[in-house]
Amino acid sequence: MDKKKQMIEYMIQDLVEMISEEQNLDYDFAMRLLYDSELYNKLSDTETELYRESPAYVYGLFQDELNFGHIVQAEV
C-alpha cells in the first residue's frame, strides 16, 4: 500500500471513531454513513489531498454534509 492510501485509511479510521463517539452511533452505522457520503468520495480521491488535513477539519466537513446536504468548504 502506498503512503497516500495508508494515510487515507488512517483518516477513515479516525473519522469513523469520531462519528461514532460524537453522534453516539453504533460503529458499523457510523462506518456506513461515512462510506455513503460525498466526503468519502472526495477523501478517496488522492488528487484532492484531503487526506493531508486534520481529522477534526475533515470531520467538520462531514458534519456540514450531514447538516446541509453537501460539503461546505470555505476558501481562504
Phi and psi restraints in degrees (value plus and minus 20) as a CYANA .aco file:
   2 ASP   PHI     -97.0   -57.0
   2 ASP   PSI     147.3   187.3
   3 LYS   PHI     -81.3   -41.3
   3 LYS   PSI     -59.3   -19.3
   4 LYS   PHI     -83.4   -43.4
   4 LYS   PSI     -66.4   -26.4
   5 LYS   PHI     -82.7   -42.7
   5 LYS   PSI     -58.6   -18.6
   6 GLN   PHI     -84.8   -44.8
   6 GLN   PSI     -61.9   -21.9
   7 MET   PHI     -84.0   -44.0
   7 MET   PSI     -57.4   -17.4
   8 ILE   PHI     -84.0   -44.0
   8 ILE   PSI     -63.7   -23.7
   9 GLU   PHI     -80.8   -40.8
   9 GLU   PSI     -62.8   -22.8
  10 TYR   PHI     -83.7   -43.7
  10 TYR   PSI     -60.8   -20.8
  11 MET   PHI     -82.9   -42.9
  11 MET   PSI     -63.3   -23.3
  12 ILE   PHI     -79.9   -39.9
  12 ILE   PSI     -64.8   -24.8
  13 GLN   PHI     -79.9   -39.9
  13 GLN   PSI     -65.8   -25.8
  14 ASP   PHI     -82.3   -42.3
  14 ASP   PSI     -63.2   -23.2
  15 LEU   PHI     -85.5   -45.5
  15 LEU   PSI     -62.5   -22.5
  16 VAL   PHI     -82.5   -42.5
  16 VAL   PSI     -61.5   -21.5
  17 GLU   PHI     -83.1   -43.1
  17 GLU   PSI     -63.0   -23.0
  18 MET   PHI     -84.9   -44.9
  18 MET   PSI     -64.3   -24.3
  19 ILE   PHI     -81.2   -41.2
  19 ILE   PSI     -66.1   -26.1
  20 SER   PHI     -80.7   -40.7
  20 SER   PSI     -66.0   -26.0
  21 GLU   PHI     -94.3   -54.3
  21 GLU   PSI     -68.5   -28.5
  22 GLU   PHI     -89.1   -49.1
  22 GLU   PSI     -55.6   -15.6
  23 GLN   PHI    -116.2   -76.2
  23 GLN   PSI     -22.5    17.5
  24 ASN   PHI      36.1    76.1
  24 ASN   PSI      32.5    72.5
  25 LEU   PHI    -137.1   -97.1
  25 LEU   PSI     135.6   175.6
  26 ASP   PHI     -80.4   -40.4
  26 ASP   PSI     122.3   162.3
  27 TYR   PHI     -75.9   -35.9
  27 TYR   PSI     -65.1   -25.1
  28 ASP   PHI     -84.1   -44.1
  28 ASP   PSI     -58.7   -18.7
  29 PHE   PHI     -87.6   -47.6
  29 PHE   PSI     -60.7   -20.7
  30 ALA   PHI     -81.7   -41.7
  30 ALA   PSI     -59.2   -19.2
  31 MET   PHI     -83.9   -43.9
  31 MET   PSI     -63.9   -23.9
  32 ARG   PHI     -83.8   -43.8
  32 ARG   PSI     -60.5   -20.5
  33 LEU   PHI     -79.1   -39.1
  33 LEU   PSI     -65.2   -25.2
  34 LEU   PHI     -86.1   -46.1
  34 LEU   PSI     -68.0   -28.0
  35 TYR   PHI     -84.2   -44.2
  35 TYR   PSI     -44.9    -4.9
  36 ASP   PHI    -112.3   -72.3
  36 ASP   PSI     -12.8    27.2
  37 SER   PHI    -115.6   -75.6
  37 SER   PSI     138.7   178.7
  38 GLU   PHI     -83.2   -43.2
  38 GLU   PSI     -56.6   -16.6
  39 LEU   PHI     -79.0   -39.0
  39 LEU   PSI     -62.4   -22.4
  40 TYR   PHI     -80.7   -40.7
  40 TYR   PSI     -62.0   -22.0
  41 ASN   PHI     -81.3   -41.3
  41 ASN   PSI     -62.2   -22.2
  42 LYS   PHI     -89.7   -49.7
  42 LYS   PSI     -59.6   -19.6
  43 LEU   PHI     -84.9   -44.9
  43 LEU   PSI     -56.6   -16.6
  44 SER   PHI     -92.8   -52.8
  44 SER   PSI     -40.2    -0.2
  45 ASP   PHI    -104.2   -64.2
  45 ASP   PSI      86.9   126.9
  46 THR   PHI     -83.2   -43.2
  46 THR   PSI     -41.1    -1.1
  47 GLU   PHI     -89.9   -49.9
  47 GLU   PSI     -43.9    -3.9
  48 THR   PHI     -94.2   -54.2
  48 THR   PSI     -42.0    -2.0
  49 GLU   PHI      36.1    76.1
  49 GLU   PSI       5.6    45.6
  50 LEU   PHI     -84.3   -44.3
  50 LEU   PSI     -47.0    -7.0
  51 TYR   PHI     -83.5   -43.5
  51 TYR   PSI     -35.0     5.0
  52 ARG   PHI    -104.8   -64.8
  52 ARG   PSI     -32.7     7.3
  53 GLU   PHI     -98.6   -58.6
  53 GLU   PSI     149.7   189.7
  54 SER   PHI     -96.0   -56.0
  54 SER   PSI     131.3   171.3
  55 PRO   PHI     -77.7   -37.7
  55 PRO   PSI     -55.9   -15.9
  56 ALA   PHI     -83.9   -43.9
  56 ALA   PSI     -61.6   -21.6
  57 TYR   PHI     -84.2   -44.2
  57 TYR   PSI     -66.2   -26.2
  58 VAL   PHI     -86.5   -46.5
  58 VAL   PSI     -56.6   -16.6
  59 TYR   PHI     -82.7   -42.7
  59 TYR   PSI     -57.4   -17.4
  60 GLY   PHI     -81.2   -41.2
  60 GLY   PSI     -59.3   -19.3
  61 LEU   PHI     -84.5   -44.5
  61 LEU   PSI     -58.7   -18.7
  62 PHE   PHI     -83.6   -43.6
  62 PHE   PSI     -62.6   -22.6
  63 GLN   PHI     -82.0   -42.0
  63 GLN   PSI     -60.3   -20.3
  64 ASP   PHI     -80.6   -40.6
  64 ASP   PSI     -62.2   -22.2
  65 GLU   PHI     -82.7   -42.7
  65 GLU   PSI     -61.3   -21.3
  66 LEU   PHI     -84.5   -44.5
  66 LEU   PSI     -62.0   -22.0
  67 ASN   PHI     -97.1   -57.1
  67 ASN   PSI     -57.5   -17.5
  68 PHE   PHI    -133.1   -93.1
  68 PHE   PSI     -26.7    13.3
  69 GLY   PHI      66.0   106.0
  69 GLY   PSI     -21.6    18.4
  70 HIS   PHI    -178.3  -138.3
  70 HIS   PSI     146.5   186.5
  71 ILE   PHI     -97.3   -57.3
  71 ILE   PSI     112.1   152.1
  72 VAL   PHI    -132.8   -92.8
  72 VAL   PSI      92.0   132.0
  73 GLN   PHI    -144.6  -104.6
  73 GLN   PSI      94.8   134.8
  74 ALA   PHI     -92.4   -52.4
  74 ALA   PSI     118.6   158.6
  75 GLU   PHI    -113.2   -73.2
  75 GLU   PSI     120.9   160.9
